[in-house]
Amino acid sequence: MFQTRLITSLILIAAFLGALFLLPELYWDLLMLAVVCIGAWEWAALARFTPAMRGGFMMLIVISGVLLLPLPQLAATLIWQQQVQIWAIFVAAAFWLFLVPVWMLQHYEQKNVFIMAASGWLVLMPTWLALDGLRRVSPLLVLALMATVWIADSSAYIVGKRFGRRKLAPQISPGKTWEGVVGAFMVVTMYGTMLCLTFDKPWWLVVGLWGLTVLSIIGDLFESLLKRQAGIKDSGTLLPGHGGVLDRIDGLTPTLPLAAFYAYFPLYISAFGVSAIA
């Protein structure tokens, strides 16, 4: 099992790095949209959609992707696409910061298919939009953000497996422990310190990485809650040793949109400022 998991991880990392640094923007967006579509199929299973509802949800994701796919040669469409991108990320940030914590604390089992479809859209599409926007800033930025989530997840697993005693959320994910959380924060702190020293970044970067660590844990627990309510262990079987696509990106679905929200923050201030004056 460990060997299978390791081989799959190495293949995924090599493929991801090649795509991140070598693909043109359009092909990167299309590849990430394909990943999101697979995640949407798995979300439909978690939401226990009927075949008809699953097909409708997939159609929603595909149509959204086609409409929001940035095409540089069509400059006139980019303006409204950018506006949708910015405000979709804003709504996703509010979803993760305010709605998801309440959802998990109450162990709420949402059965309304339209609410679950809207939630799935907010989980997946802003992640894709953030991958597009952040990569346009810098592929290294995307790598640094995703590395934070991977480091936090791996550290929590290793430390929790070795030293874990106190359960973090036993009714949602019995395997996660507070010791694992502490281990994640410690290793992420070392990672942040290395970034600050190597690239001469302000020490506030470490605090930001702590925030990303918290968000990654929330994303992981949220998917675990949905899987438990759906009565399944993994979101899918596509990735040997890892489960499904959602199992691999659950920590990224809150962190990347929130990172993009931070990057776009001056735009929100400007927009609300203009509204207030008007």
Secondary structure, DSSP 8 states (H G I E B T S, - for coil): -HHHHHHHHHHHHHHHHHHHHHS-HHHHHHHHHHHHHHHHHHHHHHTT--HHHHHHHHHHHHHHHHHH---TT-HHHHHHHHHHHHHHHHHHHHIIIIIHHHHHHTT-----HHHHHHHHHHHHHHHHHHHHHHHHH-HHHHHHHHHHHHHHHHHHHHHHHHH--SEEETTTEEEEEHHHHHHHHHHHHHHHHHHHHHHT--THHHHHHHHHHHHHHHHHHHHHHHHHHHT-SSS-SSBTTTB-HHHHHTTHHHHHHHHHHHHTHHHHHHHHHHHHH-
